[in-house]
Amino acid sequence: MDDILQSDATEQLSALEAGRVSASELLQAEFDRTDKLNPAINAVIARDAERAISDAAAVDAARARGEALGVLAGLPMTVKDIFDIEGLPASVGMKSLLGRPAKDADAVARVRATGALVWGHTNVPAGSSDFQTYNALYGVTRNPWNLGRTPGGSSGGAAAAVAAGFTALEVGADIGGSLRIPAGFCGIACHRPSWGLISQRGIAAPPGYLSDYDLLVVGPMARSVRDLQLLLTVLADVAVSPTPTLASLRIGLWLDEPTFPIDPEVRTVIEAFAGELQGEGVAVDPVTLPIAAREMLSTYMTLLLAAISGVLGPATRAVFDLFRGPAKLAEVCGAGHLSWAHGVLGYTARHHEWLAASEERARMTARVAQAFALYDAILAPVTPTTAFAHNHAGTQATRWLSMSDGGRIRYLEQVDWIALAILCDLPVTVIPVGLAPEGMPVAVQIIGRPGSDAATLAIASALETVTGGFRPPPTLMKGVRRPLDPLRLDSRRAGHGRPANCEPRRYLATATPLAL
């Protein structure tokens, strides 16, 4: 069954329809694989096995009777631990959000309505607010390509689970690269859709929140672009566009941005991919950003912090308000978009300040759309580096990352290449395009025109034919050993690796959700 677990969802569904495997068998195979590999990877952190087993039996019985079934009928899958599942509330990595009644988030309800077997949650950083995935409840999630590296965040558990063959499909979310960074680090595909295309209802940060977060989107993760297209038809009723020929495409290559870091090894892989595209007849032209990069990042950070400020408690907000004066003075003196001052002013943004930032967003979006109109899509890096070693020291503001040439970059510079699509609401698909010399995946963003989700995915489908698509992490072929994890709790207390429905859990810590 290992072969089918590394195939994509489309192939698994074909096997189900042809009777080569039953829903119950496929579900059990995923359980068995998760039991074997998850203790080391730690991607799946909670299960609702009892309901999934019951639903699988019902699908098998309905298929035996010849009944019409939904497009995902019998396909097991997990979802990111920010989406509530009926009877299995999302934790977002925090004690305070568990032990409450929960119903299916809209995204969960949609996949269930087409017959999917939603059987578990995948890990996230505390508050879903980091480029790594770890928290005090469930410990550290590790990259299946290298257990010493992060799978990214905040959809790190989701990306690791897809790469490891625990699930063929996942549903994540992205407000700060949370779909694209983990997908790139784990060598899988994802799509950040246009804002508002997929319902956010049922995201548990905070529970019961009815308004849609600005900048935030819900999106699919998978091992192939065709699976992204499939899941998007379920989540948003988006029709699949025909795959264009490679020779018909004109792609802009955005690889040079003076203030954005990029590791030479990452750059080399992307340049090689661009060369392969040219060899297949794709027109590839270097492009530059038609707006000032630092102003773009500053506007993005203002809107991002304002969007997530609603989760701050009154006491925290009051403290930030006290520092507005010094923060304004610091910005006059040159404090940048990653400074404490910009953070304070973003979290405490007044309505007129938000309106000014939103107007700047609209102006930038118009300039970007005009400048990129000549191209079918823009090709760009996802992150400056490949997946980096676990680094939990200090805060995100004080961490540094090393590059292959000996240089160092600030931890928060991971947002540089992903911010444009968020700010300007551009659909973007991520696909793996090769490996760095160290053996870690390198991915690209395929950034589409505003509102062109179906077309962007179709272009990604064409480009995927050049890369050969998903390749399983070699670690999985060699077997894995569980490394020492200082954040890992005793399995009897945290529900780690349980093969059945999770029992009531005890928790250690709470955190404030800062991003999704």
C-alpha positions in Angstrom: 0.0 0.0 0.0 3.0 2.3 0.3 2.9 3.0 -3.5 -0.7 4.2 -3.4 0.0 6.4 -0.3 2.7 8.2 -2.3 0.5 8.7 -5.3 -1.7 11.8 -5.6 -5.4 12.1 -4.6 -6.5 11.8 -8.2 -4.8 8.4 -8.5 -6.1 7.2 -5.1 -9.7 8.2 -6.2 -9.3 6.2 -9.4 -8.2 3.2 -7.4 -11.2 3.6 -5.2 -13.6 3.9 -8.1 -12.0 0.9 -9.9 -12.3 -1.3 -6.8 -8.5 -1.8 -6.5 -8.8 -0.6 -2.9 -11.7 0.2 -0.6 -12.1 3.3 1.5 -11.7 1.3 4.6 -8.4 -0.2 3.4 -7.0 3.1 2.3 -7.9 4.7 5.6 -6.3 1.9 7.5 -3.2 2.2 5.3 -2.9 5.9 6.2 -3.3 5.0 9.9 -0.6 2.4 9.7 1.8 4.7 7.9 1.1 7.5 10.3 1.7 5.1 13.3 5.0 4.1 11.8 6.4 7.5 10.8 4.6 10.1 12.7 6.4 9.5 16.1 9.5 11.0 14.4 7.9 13.6 12.1 5.1 14.6 14.5 2.8 16.1 11.8 -0.5 14.6 12.9 -1.5 15.6 16.5 -5.1 14.6 16.9 -7.4 12.0 15.4 -11.1 11.2 15.0 -10.6 7.7 13.9 -13.9 6.3 15.1 -16.0 8.6 12.8 -13.6 8.2 9.9 -13.9 4.4 10.1 -17.6 4.6 10.2 -17.7 7.0 7.2 -15.4 4.8 5.2 -17.6 1.8 5.8 -20.6 3.8 4.7 -18.8 4.9 1.5 -17.8 1.3 0.7 -21.4 0.1 1.2 -22.8 2.9 -1.0 -20.3 2.1 -3.7 -21.2 -1.6 -3.6 -24.8 -0.6 -4.1 -24.0 1.4 -7.1 -25.0 4.7 -5.6 -23.8 8.1 -7.0 -21.0 9.4 -4.8 -19.2 12.7 -4.3 -15.9 13.5 -6.1 -13.9 12.9 -2.9 -15.8 9.8 -1.8 -13.7 7.5 0.3 -10.6 9.7 0.3 -9.0 10.0 3.7 -7.5 13.5 4.6 -6.4 15.7 7.4 -6.8 19.4 8.0 -4.6 22.1 9.6 -5.2 22.5 13.4 -6.9 25.9 13.0 -10.1 24.4 11.5 -12.7 23.1 13.8 -13.9 19.5 13.3 -17.2 18.4 14.8 -16.2 16.9 18.1 -12.6 17.7 17.6 -12.0 21.5 18.3 -8.9 23.0 16.8 -6.3 24.0 19.3 -4.1 26.4 17.2 -1.4 25.0 19.5 -3.0 26.5 22.6 -4.6 25.0 25.7 -7.3 27.7 25.9 -9.0 26.7 22.7 -9.6 23.0 23.5 -12.4 21.4 25.5 -15.1 23.4 23.8 -18.0 22.3 21.6 -17.2 22.6 17.9 -18.8 22.0 14.5 -17.2 21.5 11.2 -15.5 24.6 9.7 -17.0 25.5 6.3 -14.0 24.1 4.5 -14.3 20.8 6.5 -18.0 20.7 5.8 -17.4 21.1 2.1 -15.0 18.2 1.7 -17.1 16.0 3.9 -20.2 16.8 1.7 -18.3 15.2 -1.3 -17.4 12.1 0.7 -13.9 12.8 2.1 -13.0 11.1 5.3 -11.6 13.8 7.6 -9.7 11.9 10.2 -7.3 14.3 12.0 -5.6 17.6 12.7 -2.0 18.5 11.7 0.3 20.5 13.9 0.8 24.3 13.8 3.0 26.7 15.8 1.4 28.3 18.9 -1.1 30.8 17.7 -0.3 29.7 14.2 2.3 32.5 14.2 5.7 31.3 13.1 7.7 30.1 10.1 8.4 26.9 12.1 5.9 24.5 13.6 6.2 23.8 17.3 4.3 24.4 20.5 4.1 23.3 24.1 1.1 21.0 23.6 2.4 18.8 20.8 6.1 19.5 20.4 8.1 20.0 17.3 7.1 19.0 13.8 10.0 17.9 11.6 10.6 18.0 7.9 10.3 14.5 6.2 13.3 15.4 4.0 15.6 16.0 7.0 14.4 15.6 10.6 16.8 18.3 11.7 15.0 20.9 9.6 11.7 22.7 10.0 8.8 21.9 7.7 8.0 25.6 7.8 4.9 27.3 9.3 2.3 27.8 10.0 0.9 24.9 7.9 4.0 22.9 8.7 2.2 19.8 10.0 0.0 19.9 6.9 2.9 20.1 4.5 4.9 17.4 6.4 1.8 15.1 6.4 1.3 15.4 2.6 5.0 14.9 1.9 5.2 11.8 4.2 2.1 10.1 2.7 -0.1 10.5 5.7 -2.7 12.3 3.6 -3.0 13.2 -0.1 -4.9 16.4 0.5 -4.8 19.1 3.1 -6.5 22.4 3.8 -4.4 25.2 5.2 -4.4 29.0 5.4 -2.1 31.9 4.4 -1.7 35.4 5.7 2.1 35.5 6.0 3.2 32.6 3.7 1.7 29.9 5.8 0.7 27.8 2.8 3.6 28.6 0.5 6.6 28.4 2.9 5.8 24.9 4.2 4.9 23.7 0.7 8.2 24.9 -0.5 10.2 23.5 2.4 8.6 20.1 2.1 8.5 19.7 -1.7 4.8 19.7 -2.3 2.3 21.9 -4.1 -0.1 24.5 -2.8 -2.4 27.3 -4.0 -3.0 30.6 -2.3 -6.3 31.7 -3.8 -7.8 35.1 -4.3 -9.1 36.7 -1.1 -12.7 35.7 -0.3 -12.8 32.8 -2.7 -13.0 30.2 0.1 -14.9 30.7 3.4 -12.8 31.3 6.5 -15.8 30.4 8.8 -14.7 27.9 11.4 -11.2 29.0 11.9 -10.6 28.9 15.7 -8.6 32.0 16.3 -10.7 33.2 18.0 -13.6 30.7 18.1 -16.9 32.0 16.7 -15.3 34.8 14.8 -17.6 35.6 11.9 -15.8 38.3 10.0 -13.2 37.4 7.4 -9.7 38.5 8.2 -8.1 41.0 5.8 -5.3 39.4 3.8 -6.1 35.8 5.0 -7.1 33.1 2.6 -7.9 29.4 3.0 -6.2 27.1 0.4 -5.4 23.6 -0.7 -2.2 21.6 -0.4 -1.4 18.4 -2.3 1.3 16.4 -4.1 0.2 17.5 -7.6 -1.3 20.6 -9.3 -4.2 18.5 -10.6 -5.1 17.7 -7.0 -5.0 21.4 -6.1 -7.5 22.0 -8.9 -9.6 19.1 -7.7 -9.8 20.4 -4.1 -10.4 24.0 -5.2 -13.5 22.8 -7.2 -14.8 21.4 -3.9 -13.8 24.3 -1.7 -14.8 27.2 -4.0 -16.7 25.8 -7.1 -13.9 27.0 -9.3 -14.0 25.2 -12.7 -10.7 23.7 -14.0 -9.2 25.6 -17.0 -7.5 23.7 -19.8 -3.8 23.3 -19.5 -2.0 25.6 -21.9 0.9 24.5 -24.1 4.3 25.4 -22.9 5.1 27.2 -26.2 2.1 29.5 -25.7 3.3 30.9 -22.4 5.2 34.1 -21.6 6.6 34.1 -18.1 8.2 36.9 -16.2 11.1 35.8 -14.0 11.3 37.9 -10.8 14.6 36.9 -9.3 16.5 40.1 -8.8 15.3 42.5 -6.1 18.2 44.5 -4.6 16.8 44.5 -1.0 15.6 40.9 -1.0 18.0 38.2 0.0 18.2 34.9 -1.9 20.6 32.1 -1.2 22.9 31.4 -4.2 21.9 27.7 -4.1 18.2 28.6 -4.3 18.9 31.0 -7.1 20.8 28.4 -9.1 18.0 25.9 -8.9 15.4 28.5 -10.1 17.6 29.7 -12.9 18.1 26.1 -14.0 14.3 25.6 -14.0 13.8 28.8 -16.0 16.4 27.5 -18.5 14.5 24.3 -18.8 11.3 26.2 -19.5 13.0 28.1 -22.3 14.2 24.8 -23.7 10.6 23.7 -23.9 9.6 26.8 -25.8 8.4 29.0 -22.9 9.2 32.7 -23.3 11.0 33.7 -20.1 11.9 37.4 -19.5 13.5 38.9 -16.4 11.2 41.4 -14.7 11.6 43.9 -11.9 9.1 44.9 -9.3 7.3 48.0 -10.5 6.8 49.4 -7.0 9.3 50.1 -4.2 10.0 46.9 -2.4 10.5 48.4 1.0 7.3 50.5 0.7 5.5 47.4 -0.4 6.7 45.5 2.7 5.9 48.4 5.0 2.3 48.6 3.7 1.9 44.9 4.0 3.2 44.8 7.6 0.8 47.6 8.6 -2.2 45.8 7.1 -1.1 42.5 8.5 -0.7 43.7 12.0 -3.9 45.6 11.9 -5.7 42.5 10.6 -4.6 40.3 13.5 -4.7 43.0 16.2 -8.3 41.9 17.1 -6.9 38.9 19.0 -4.9 41.1 21.4 -6.3 41.4 24.9 -7.3 44.8 26.3 -4.2 44.8 28.6 -1.8 44.1 25.8 -3.4 46.8 23.6 -3.2 49.3 26.4 0.5 48.7 26.7 1.1 49.1 23.0 -0.9 52.3 23.0 1.5 53.7 25.6 4.4 53.2 23.1 2.7 54.9 20.1 4.5 58.2 20.7 8.0 56.7 21.0 7.2 54.4 18.0 6.3 57.4 15.8 9.5 59.1 16.8 11.5 55.9 16.0 10.0 55.7 12.5 10.9 59.4 11.9 14.4 58.4 12.8 14.5 55.6 10.3 13.0 52.5 12.0 12.0 50.1 9.3 9.1 47.7 8.7 10.6 44.9 10.8 11.2 47.2 13.8 9.4 47.2 17.2 8.1 50.7 16.3 6.4 49.5 13.1 4.9 46.6 15.1 3.5 48.9 17.7 2.0 51.3 15.2 0.5 48.4 13.2 -1.1 46.7 16.1 -2.6 50.0 17.3 -3.4 51.4 13.9 -6.2 54.0 13.9 -8.9 53.7 11.3 -7.6 56.6 9.3 -4.2 55.0 9.3 -5.6 51.7 8.1 -7.5 53.6 5.3 -4.3 55.3 4.2 -2.5 51.9 4.1 -5.4 50.3 2.2 -5.3 53.1 -0.3 -1.6 52.6 -0.8 -2.3 48.9 -1.3 -4.8 49.7 -4.1 -2.4 52.0 -5.8 0.4 49.4 -5.7 -2.0 46.7 -6.9 -2.9 48.8 -9.9 0.7 49.4 -10.8 1.7 45.8 -10.4 -1.3 44.6 -12.6 -0.4 47.1 -15.3 3.3 46.2 -15.3 2.7 42.5 -15.3 -0.1 42.5 -17.9 2.2 41.3 -20.7 2.9 38.0 -18.9 0.7 35.0 -18.2 2.4 34.6 -14.8 5.4 35.7 -12.8 7.9 33.2 -11.5 9.6 34.0 -8.2 11.3 32.4 -5.2 9.1 31.4 -2.2 11.8 32.0 0.5 15.4 33.2 0.5 16.6 29.8 1.8 15.6 26.1 1.8 14.2 24.6 5.0 16.5 25.7 7.8 17.5 23.9 11.0 15.1 24.1 14.0 15.7 27.4 15.7 13.6 28.2 18.8 15.9 30.6 20.5 14.8 34.1 21.4 12.0 35.6 19.4 11.3 35.9 15.7 12.6 39.4 15.8 16.0 38.4 17.2 16.7 35.2 15.2 19.1 35.0 12.3 19.4 32.4 9.5 22.5 31.3 7.7 22.9 31.0 3.9 25.1 28.7 1.9 27.7 31.4 1.1 28.2 32.2 4.8 25.9 35.3 4.8 23.2 35.8 7.4 19.7 37.1 7.0 17.1 38.2 9.6 14.5 35.5 10.4 11.6 37.8 9.4 13.0 38.3 5.9 11.3 35.0 5.1 8.3 37.3 4.2 10.0 39.3 1.5 9.2 37.2 -1.6 5.8 36.1 -0.4 4.4 39.5 0.6 3.6 40.8 -2.9 0.9 38.3 -3.7 -0.8 38.8 -0.3 -0.8 42.6 -0.5 -2.0 42.8 -4.1 -4.4 39.8 -3.8 -2.8 37.8 -6.6 -3.5 34.1 -6.9 -0.3 32.1 -6.6 0.6 28.4 -7.0 3.7 26.8 -5.5 5.4 23.8 -7.1 8.8 22.1 -6.3 11.4 22.6 -9.1 14.5 20.8 -7.8 16.9 20.2 -5.0 19.6 22.3 -3.5 23.1 20.6 -3.2 22.3 19.8 0.4 19.3 17.7 -0.8 16.5 20.0 0.3 13.6 21.0 -2.0 13.5 24.3 -3.8 10.2 25.7 -5.0 8.8 28.6 -7.0 5.8 30.8 -6.8 3.7 31.0 -10.0 2.0 34.4 -9.5 -1.1 35.0 -11.6 -3.1 38.0 -12.6 -5.8 39.3 -10.2 -8.7 36.9 -9.9 -7.2 34.3 -12.3 -7.1 31.3 -9.9 -8.1 28.7 -12.5 -5.7 30.1 -15.1 -2.8 30.3 -12.6 -3.4 26.6 -11.7 -3.6 25.7 -15.3 -0.2 27.4 -16.0 1.3 25.6 -13.0 0.0 22.3 -14.4 1.9 23.0 -17.6 5.1 24.0 -15.8 4.8 20.9 -13.5 5.3 18.7 -16.6 8.8 20.1 -16.8 9.8 19.3 -13.2 8.3 15.8 -13.1 6.2 16.7 -10.1 6.4 15.4 -6.6 9.2 13.2 -5.4 9.0 11.3 -2.1 11.5 12.4 0.6 14.4 9.8 0.6 14.2 9.7 4.4 11.0 7.7 4.1 12.8 5.1 2.1 15.5 4.6 4.8 13.3 4.6 7.8 13.4 7.2 10.6 14.3 7.3 14.2 12.6 9.5 16.8 15.0 12.3 17.8 15.2 13.9 21.2 12.5 16.6 21.5 12.7 19.0 24.5 9.2 20.3 23.7 7.6 16.9 23.3 5.2 15.8 26.0 4.6 12.4 27.4 2.3 10.6 24.9 -0.2 9.6 27.6 -0.7 13.3 28.3 -0.6 14.9 24.8 -2.2 12.2 22.7 0.9 11.8 20.5 0.7 9.1 17.8 -2.5 7.6 19.1 -4.0 5.1 16.6 -7.5 5.8 17.6 -9.7 8.7 18.6 -7.9 11.1 20.9 -8.8 10.9 24.6 -9.3 14.1 26.6 -5.9 15.8 26.8 -4.0 17.8 29.5 -2.2 20.9 28.4 0.8 22.9 29.5 0.6 26.4 28.2 -1.4 29.1 26.4 -0.3 31.6 23.8 -1.7 34.6 22.0 -2.6 33.9 18.4 -0.7 36.4 16.2 -1.1 35.1 12.7 -2.6 32.3 10.7 
